[in-house]
Amino acid sequence: MTAALYVDACQQDPRHANREVAQRLGIPVEHVRDRIYAARIAGLLTAGPGRGRAGGHLTPKAREALAAIEPREGEEG
C-alpha cells in the first residue's frame, strides 16, 4: 500500500518522501502524489502537519486493509 510506504518514508526524510516511495515502487513521483491525495480522501491517511508539508499517519481503516492483505505469520504469501 502506497500510504504505508509514504508514512515510513516521511519518518526517515519528509522532504523526499514522495521521491523515496516512487523509487521503491518504480513509478513517477506524480503518481505517488496522486495516490497519497487519494488515500487522504478515502480516509486511509490523516492530514499532514500543514499545507504542502509531508506527513500523516495511517488510519484504523488503512491498518485493517493492510492486515487483510499481508500474509499472517506461518502462512505463505
N, C-alpha and C positions, 0 to 999 in steps of 0.2 A: 504494500500500500504506500503510495507516494507520500501521504501525510505523515506516516510513521518515520519514513526516511528523512523527511523535512524536519521534523521535531528533533531527531538525533543530530542532523547537520547544524541546526540552529544552536544546539548546546555546545557544539565544537567551535563554530565560527559563523555567527549570524550574518556577517557581511557577505559571505559567499555561500550561503545555504543552497540557494537555487542552483548555482553552478555545480556544487558538490553532488546534489541529487541528480542533476542532468547527466553528469559523468557516470554516476553509478548505474543509471537506467539506460544510458546510451540514447537519450532523446534531447532535443533542443531545449535550451533554458526557457524559452517562451512557453513550451508545453508544460514544464514544471509550474511556472507561474499560473497558467490557466488551471491546472489540476489543483493547486493549492487554493485558488479562489473558489473553485467548485466544491472542494472539501469544506471550506468555511460555510458556504451557502447550504450544503447538505447537512450541516451540524456535526461534522466529523472532526473539526479543528476549531479551537477557540480563536478569538481575535488576537492579533499581535499586540505588542506593547504600545503601538501608536501608528498613525497613518504612515505607510511606506516603510515601516520597520519590521524586520523579520522576527518571527516568534509565534508562539501559541502552543497549546497543549492538545493532545488527543482527548476527545470527549468520551464519556462512557459508551456512547453509540459506536464510536470508532474502535474502542477496545473490544467490544463484543464482536464486531465484524472481523477483527484480526484473530480473535480466539477461534472463530468459526473456520477460518481458512488455514491457520497454522496447524501442522501436524502435532498431535499430542505425543508426549514422551513415550517411547517404546513403540510407536507406530511408524510405518513407512510413509514418507510424504512425497 
